[in-house]
Amino acid sequence: MNTITLRSPLDMHLHVRDGEMLSVVAPLTAHHFSGAVIMPNLLPPVDTIERLDWYTTEVRTAVLGQTFEP
């Protein structure tokens, strides 16, 4: 029997939102994945470098020190 083991899988389409939903979803995702392509869908949208930097920091803070690259 052949097996494939994914040691550092990526979630290629992840919606984590912000606030309470981010604080719940991000750590659970980081537990199983080494990174994700994140689709923010926020109001206001992430449409400037400043908002992107802010949101990236929010995600990295939410993963509670786990190795995870948004």
C-alpha positions as CSV (number, residue, x, y, z in Angstrom):
1,M,0.0,0.0,0.0
2,N,1.4,3.4,-1.0
3,T,0.7,6.4,1.1
4,I,1.3,10.1,0.8
5,T,2.0,12.2,3.8
6,L,1.6,16.0,3.6
7,R,3.8,17.5,6.2
8,S,3.2,21.2,5.4
9,P,-0.2,21.5,3.7
10,L,-1.5,24.9,2.5
11,D,-5.1,26.0,2.6
12,M,-5.4,27.7,-0.8
13,H,-8.7,29.5,-0.1
14,L,-9.4,30.5,3.5
15,H,-12.0,33.0,4.8
16,V,-11.2,33.9,8.4
17,R,-12.9,37.3,8.7
18,D,-11.9,39.4,11.6
19,G,-12.7,39.9,15.3
20,E,-14.2,36.9,17.1
21,M,-14.4,34.7,14.0
22,L,-10.7,35.4,13.3
23,S,-9.7,34.4,16.8
24,V,-11.6,31.1,16.5
25,V,-10.8,30.1,12.9
26,A,-7.1,31.2,12.6
27,P,-5.7,29.0,15.4
28,L,-7.6,26.0,14.3
29,T,-6.4,26.5,10.7
30,A,-2.8,27.0,11.9
31,H,-3.0,23.8,13.9
32,H,-3.5,21.8,10.6
33,F,-1.9,24.0,7.9
34,S,1.4,25.7,7.5
35,G,-0.1,28.6,5.6
36,A,-3.1,29.9,3.7
37,V,-4.2,32.1,0.9
38,I,-6.5,34.3,2.9
39,M,-9.6,35.9,1.4
40,P,-10.5,38.7,3.9
41,N,-14.0,39.8,2.7
42,L,-13.9,42.7,5.3
43,L,-15.8,45.9,5.5
44,P,-14.0,48.2,4.9
45,P,-12.1,46.0,2.4
46,V,-8.4,45.3,2.4
47,D,-7.6,47.7,-0.4
48,T,-4.5,49.5,0.7
49,I,-1.0,48.4,1.8
50,E,-1.8,49.8,5.2
51,R,-4.9,47.6,5.6
52,L,-3.0,44.6,4.3
53,D,-0.3,45.2,6.8
54,W,-2.9,45.6,9.6
55,Y,-4.8,42.4,8.6
56,T,-1.6,40.3,8.2
57,T,-0.6,41.3,11.7
58,E,-4.1,40.5,13.0
59,V,-3.9,37.0,11.5
60,R,-0.4,36.4,12.8
61,T,-1.5,37.5,16.3
62,A,-4.6,35.2,16.1
63,V,-2.6,32.1,15.4
64,L,-1.2,32.2,18.9
65,G,2.5,31.7,18.1
66,Q,2.0,28.7,15.8
67,T,4.1,28.4,12.6
68,F,1.7,29.8,10.0
69,E,2.2,32.0,7.0
70,P,-0.8,34.0,5.8
